[in-house]
Amino acid sequence: MARSNTRKRLILSVIVSSVMAAYLLSPVGGWSAEKRTVVDQLGRTVAIPAKVERVVVLMHHALIIMLELGAQDQMVGVLKQWENYISGGIKKAWPDLETIPTPGDLRTVNVESTLALKPDLVVITHYAIETVGKQLEAVGVPVVGLSLYKAGYEEASVLNPKLKDPDKAYTEGMKEGILLLGDILGRRDRAQKLVDHILRNRKLVETRLAGLKREDRIPTYMAYPKMYSMGHGKYAMVIMERAGGVNVAAEINGYQKVSMEDVLRWNPSVIFTQERYRSVADEIKRSDAWRAVDAVKKGRVYVSPEYVKPWGHPCPESIGLGELWMAKTLHPDKFADIDLQTAADDFYRTFYGIPYTGGH
């Protein structure tokens, strides 16, 4: 048995070495091109081809941003579970997404399959740098880590960071991440246009809620499957506070499981859940245990529209549209003149090239 396992490992090693050699010698492979360096969001200096034409994207946030930058033709591979994270509406912006190779995921990668795609670089999520990142770099593939929040390596390389100022960290990190991808992909102008657009919409929210008193902020809660919620250090808390709410789960750090006793103690006035977790909202509305919660009593359990996106980390439209949606949901009188359909349609046509057809 031991001899058989040794033989299998030897064969696998030869296959990977052969594919790697083909990658390095190929005129399409990144390492045959003229080089330049970029600094990724983990603070690592990475050597990449001067012209990047083939990218494998193993992070859904990066995939979304690349679509918004019009970089569909530069993606040769994406993460396997993209359908779990990307809404049906966005798929219309790139029908080929249904058939593109999927050589890895957020936390795993098939090195041989990745090498076969001859990527100029691979974009990964920040907390996979010590695993997926090192596997790929060991065979000569440039790896860029994206976090979408600004922090030192110790916090930038983990799933649940401890951030002193999450608002500032995510604001600066989103701008940095978009502009970094724009620079890498040769789409700087488009990246700057995207940054300007989302910050202009955010400014509207800031202006309308300026001077909002603490007692006028709405106690809110983010509901996820199996009694998980998001506390300090996650963008979920930032979006609630910017929209005129208060995260009742602020005492927990990151994404954690809470108890029904916690929720009853916090007694939120509004409960939010993401579009992909619509069933969670249905369960809350039907549950006897939740009936004592103020939000359920008042019928204020909301499912976010698709453009709010994941709330652990923001996507551009989380800032540009999601904060506006949530602010109007919490303080409708201050945003009565804002047509969310028009705002969403403007964003989708400008950056995805398709109309917005989702709900609000």
N, C-alpha and C positions, 0 to 999 in steps of 0.2 A: 504493500500500500504506500509506504514512504517513498519507494523508488518511483511509483506511478505519479505521485504528487510532484516529486522533483522534476520528472520529465515534463509534466504539464506546465510547471512554472518556467522551465527552460524554453518550451515552445512559445508560451505567451511572451516571454522576454524577447525572443527572436522576432516575433510578429510586430511587437511595438517598436523595436529597434529598426526594423525594415520600413515600417510606415513613417517613423520619424526621419529616417534618412531620405526617404522620398520627399517628405515635406521640406526638409532643409535644402535639398537640391533643386526643388521645383522652382521655375521662374515665377510661379504664382504665389508661393509661400512667402510669408512676411519677412523672414530673415535673409532673403536674397536681395531685398530692396535697400535703398538709402535710408538711414535711420535718423530719428530725432527722439527727444525725451519729453515725457509729460510726468506730472506729479498727480497720482490718483488721490482719492479721498481718504486713504489710509496714510497719506504722507509719503508714499513709496515712489521713488523715481523709476519710471518704466521706459525702456527703450522700445519704440514702435516704428513701423515703416513710415517714411515721410508721407506716403499716400496710402491711406487705409481703405481697402476695397472689400475685404472679406472679414466679417465679424460674427463670432458666435456669442449669443447673449443668453446668459444663464440667470437673469434677474428680470422679473416682470416689470418692475419700475423702469429699468433701462430700456426694455423692449417698447414700452409705451412712449417714452421720451423719443426714442429713435423714430417711431412712427410719426410723432408730432414734428420731428425735424425733417420728415420726408426722406428718411434713409432706408426705406424698405429694401432697395436693391443692394444694399451693402450687408444685409444680414443673410448668412448662409446656414445658420443653425440657431435654435432657440431652446428654452427650457421645456421639458416634457409636460409639465403641468400648467402650461400657460392658460389652458381653458378654465382652470379653477380661479384664475386671478383677473382675466381680461373679459370684459363684458361683450355680449353679442354684437352690440352696436359698433364697437371699435373694429371687430373682425372684418366689417364691410370695407374698412379703409385699406385692407390688404388681404384679399381672398387667398393668396398663396400661403398664408399662415397655416392653413389646414394641411398642407403637404410638405412644409419645410422640415428638414431633419431635426431631431431632438436628441442630441448626444449627452445631455446631462440635465441636472436640476439645480435647485437652490443649494443643496448640500452635497450633491454627488455628481460625478462626471465619468463618462466612458472615454478614457484617454485615447484609445485606438480610433474610436468613431470621430472624436474631435479632430485628431490629426488628419484623418482621411478627408476632412472638409477644407484643409489647407488654410486655416484662418490666419489673418494678419495679427489678430489679437482676440482674446476672450474677455468679455465683461462679466464679472461675477458680483454677487452680493457681498457686502463688507464682512459679514460674520463667517464666510466660507474661505477666507484668505489662508488660514492655517491648514486647511484640508484640500479643497478643490484647487485653490491657488497654487499651493506647493506641488501638487501632483502635476499640474500643467507646466509650471515653470521648470520642473525637473526634466521635462522632455523638450525644453526650448521654446515653449509658446509664451508670448507676452501676455500678461494678465493685468487688467485694470479693475480695481475694486471700487465700488460705488456705495455710498452710505446715505446720501441726501441729507445728512446733518453734519455739522462741523464740530469735530472733537479730536483730541489726541488719539494715538493708536490704541491705547488701552480701552477707551470707550468706543472708538470708531470700529473696532473689530469684534464687537459683541452684539447679540440680538437685542438685549435689554440694557441700553446704556444708562448710566447715571449722569444726567446732564444738569449743570447748575442753572442754566438758562435755556430751557428747551425751545422757547419761541425764537430766540436769536440763533440757536444752533440749527434749527430746521430752515429758517429763513435764509441764512447765509449758505447753508449746505445745499439747499435746492438751487439757488442761483449758481453756486460753484459747480454742482453736478451737471446742470444743463449746459453751462458754458464749456465745461470740460469735454462733454460728448460732442458739442458743436465744433470744438477745436480739433478733436481727434478725427471727426468725420468730414472735415472740410466744409462745415455748415455754420460758421460763426455768426453770420448775419441773421440767419433763421433762429439760431439759439438766442440771440439777444432780443429778437422780436418776441419770442416766447416768454422770456423773462419779463420784458416790459409789459406785456399783455396781462400776465397774472398779477403783477404788482399793482397795476392800474386798477384792476377789479378789487384787490385787497384794500386799496386806499379808500374806495367807496365805503366799504364796511367800517373802516376806522373812523371815517368822517361822520357817518350816521350814528355810530355808537360812542362818539367822543363825550366824555363827561357822564357816562352811565354809572350810576351809584352802585355800590356793592350790594345793597339790599334789593336792587332791581335786576340783578343777575339771576338766571334760572338754574336751579340745581339739576344737573343732567348726569346721565349714566349711559355708558356704552355697553351694549349686551352682545355677547358672543356665545357660540355653542358651549355646552357643558359648564355653564356658570363662569366663564372667563370674562375678564374685563381688562381695560387698559388704564394705567395710572400715570404717575410721574415719569418723565423721560420719553414718552411716546407722543407722536404728533396728535393723537386723539385728544389729549389734554389741551394742546395748543389750539386746535380748531374750535373746541368748545369755549375756551376763554376768549378767543378773538371774536367769536360769534355772540358774545354776551351771556355766556353760561358759566357755570362753576362745576368742575368735575368732582362728583361726590366720592369717587374712588381715588382721589389724589394721594391718599395715604399709602397706596401700594406702588411698587416700582415696576414699570414695564407691563408686560402681558402676563397676568396671573389669574389663577382660579380664586374665586371668592365664594362666600357662603350666602344662603338665603338670609341668614341672620344679619350679615353685613348689609345687604340691600335694604332690609327692613329698618336697620339702624340709620342708614343714609337717607332713605325715603326720597328718592329723586322725584322731581316734578315732571321731568321729561325723560323718556328712554329712546335712544337711537340704536339702530342696528344697520348693518350694511346690506346692500341689495342681494348679495350672494348668500346672506343668512336670513332671508325673509322668513323662513320657517321658525326662527328663534322668536321673532315678533309674534307670530301666530301662537306659539306655545305660551308666551308670556300672557297674552290676552285671554287664553283659555284656562290658565292655571289658577287653582284655588289659592296657592301659596302667594301669588303675586297680587291678588285682589286688594290687599291692604296697602299696597304702594300707591302713593299719590298720583303718579303718572298713569297708572292703569285705571284708577278711579275716574280720572278726568279725560280718559281717552287720548292721552298724549304719548302714544307709542308710535314712533315713526321709522319707516324704512327709507334709507337714503337713496336718491337716484344714482344711476351708474357713474355719473361724473364726479361724485365725491371721492370715489376710489378707496384703496386701502388706507386705514387710519393709523396703522403702526408707523408707517412711513408715508409721507405725502407723495402724490404725483402732481405735476404742474396744475392740473385742473382742480385738485383738492384745494389749492390755494386760490386759484383764479375763479372757481365756480363753487366749490364745496363750502367755503367759508361764507359766501354770499347766500347760498341756500339755507345753511344752518342759521345764519343771522335772521333771515326773513322768517324762518320757522319759529324761532324763539321770540322775536320781536317784530311781528308782522306789521304793526302800525308804523314803524320806522322805515319800512321797505315796501310800502303799499304800491308805489309807482314802478317798482322793479319787476320786469317781465323775465322770469327765469328761462322760459323757453327761448326768448330772443337772445339772451346772454349765452346760453348753451349752444344754440345754433350758430352763433357768431364764432365761438371758439372752435366748434367741430368743423365748420366749413373752412376756417382759416388754417387750422393745423392738421386736420385729418383729411380734408378735401371731401367730406361727406356731410349731409345735414344731420342734425341731432334728432333721433327718433325715439329716444327713451322717455321715461316718465319723470315726474317731478316729486 
